[in-house]
């Protein structure tokens, strides 16, 4: 008989495909997902409860079958065999006495020996049956123990435990079935052997029966004949009973086979139901897992959005604080400018009053002025007014970066744009050229380009200062050999700076060449182009009043994102400076952020 094989299906983690849910508003999305999750969970719990009930029914059915197996029908047959053996033994004793009276001891001894052998075989059959009963009992105890373990495992893992318990129970039942089939085959062989032995005994007893019949005809001893006939009859009855017992044993074995087949079919049916419920449970678990993944993804997305909102709120707050600080700074500067303008207006008023006083004085001194003299005085008065206006304007604009000439292409805001383009274009080409040469690492190449910018700014600053000094010395040489002017009037100083700024475009090219000549370090083409652009741009920065400031020193402390952008790596500290920040003037407002490597 083939042994049934069962395979416990593994729990699938793949969710079943669902239809797309109806879109809901953001306000009701959480409620919808929560309701869907609860419905699915309740369905899974109901399915699990039904599975538990069916498994319990299967256990009760198995227990009933085990109880039937532990009470085999062969017990009464074994008792009958023992009784028949005892009766046969008594009849043999009587046969001995009768045979001794008739003088046939030898035939009786042969028959006694055969009967003894038959008795031993019956004892062996009885022992076999007792062993089968012991095996039934042992398997029943083992089954009870497995049922107890199954109950404990179901309490801790209701799904996987059911699969493992069912598989283990099937294995035990299959082993028990194979053992029982082997025992039945052995019993059948023993019964066949016993039948053959009985046939042999009948064949051997037939001559003896014939001899007894002859003795009946010739022997005068009627008592002995009657005893022999009785013995033959009893022996025939014993053989018949023995055959009946054998047939009963065969029938019992056949019934047990049928019961086992029925039990196996029931177990197969229950196992299919269990497998179906396990598959349904796995499908529900897959759906729940998919819903959980969706909910977790939405939670993560919501957390990410909340984090972004908090970051934006923080940035907005910081920007608000910076704007407030800048506004306070501008208010302070405006107040200072207002005070300065008021001061200039007072000075202007004083000059006008002084001029009016002189005019009145001249009128008093000249009683009858000529028409020509009056015209000259009016021209002088207009010239003084223009001169006063120029002085006031020069004093207001000199050194004031907030008042810019919008027609100037090299004003600070335009220079900041050119400075950013220098980094994007010439600086990038020069760095690629240095890296392609293979002599320097990226950090070393960045340091070389930063040093070129530092040298260009220092060179341009010196040239701007020297130009102003040369102009001042030239003015000192005009009729002022005996006196040295420590500081020029406001108007003169501004005119010198304006002259320097107006000719800056003319001398920018020659200054760039001079810088390359004085700082020639064997640069390649792209690096040399970058150095010329640095010298020209720094020259235009330095001729501004006040000069545009480049902070070329490496920053220290915590990485300030308001002043620097990260190069390729961000961090809390500075690793090295890549590109410096640009200011309207030293200590003034920021025109362009710098770039630094974080660590």
Buried (B, 14 or more C-beta within 10 A) or exposed (E): EEEBEBEBEEBEEEBEEEEEEEEEEEEEBBEBBEEBBEEBEEBBEEBBEBBBEBBEEBBEBBBEBBEBBBEBBBEEBBEBBEEBBEBBEEBBEEBBEBBEEBEBEEBBEEBBEBBEEBBEBBEEBBEBBEEBBEBBBEBBEBBEEBBEBBBEBBEEEBBBBBBBBBBBBBBBBBEBBEBBBEBBEBBEEBBEEBEEBBEEBEEEBEEBBEEBEEBBEEBEEEEBBEBBBBBBEBBEEBBEBBEEBBEBBBEBBEEBBEEBEEBBEBBEEBBEBBBEBBEBBBBBBBBBBBBEEBBEEEEEEEEEEEEEEEEEEEEEEEEEEEEEEEEEEEEEEEEEBEEEEEEBEEBBEEBEEEBEEEBEEEEEEEEEEEEEEEEEBEEEBEEBBEEBEBBBBBBBBBBBBEEBEEEEEBBBEEBBEBBBEBBEEBBBBBBEBBBEEEEBEEEEBBBBBBEBBBBBBBBBBEBBEEBBEEBBEEEBEEEEEEEEEEEBEBBBBBBBBBEBBEEBBEBBEEBBEBBBEEBEEEBEEBBBBBBBBBBBBBBBBBBBBBBBBBBBEEBEEEBEEEBBBBBEEEEEEBBBBBBBBBBBBEEBEBBBBBBBBBE
